[in-house]
Amino acid sequence: MRPGHGAVRLVRSATVALICTTTAAGAHVLGGGVVPTSAVTILFIAAAFITWLVSSRRVTAGQMVGLLVLCQVY
C-alpha cells in the first residue's frame, strides 16, 4: 500500500484532523472558553478535508502547525 492512496490516505488525514481539532478545542476549554459540539464537528470536517487534500504527500511539521493555527482561528 502506498501512503498517498486509499484507506491509508483516509486514516492519515483523519488522524491529523483529529489531533488538530482536539488540540484546538482543548486549548479553548483550558483557557476558560466553551466549545460547542457543532463547532468541533464542523472544524473536524473542514480539517479532515484540508488534510485529505495534502495527504497525498508527507505532511511536514510546518504544515501540521499551519493547520493547527487555522483550527485556532476558526
Residue pairs with C-beta under 8 A, 6 or more apart in sequence:
1 7
1 8
2 8
3 9
3 12
3 55
3 58
4 55
4 56
4 57
5 56
9 52
9 55
9 56
10 52
12 51
12 55
12 59
13 48
13 51
13 52
13 55
14 48
14 51
16 47
16 51
16 55
16 59
16 64
16 67
17 44
17 47
17 48
17 50
17 51
18 44
19 64
20 47
20 51
20 64
20 67
20 68
20 71
21 40
21 43
21 44
21 47
21 71
23 68
23 71
24 43
24 68
24 71
24 72
24 74
25 35
25 40
25 43
27 72
28 34
28 35
29 35
39 74
42 74
43 71
43 74
46 74
47 67
47 70
47 71
50 67
50 70
51 59
51 67
54 63
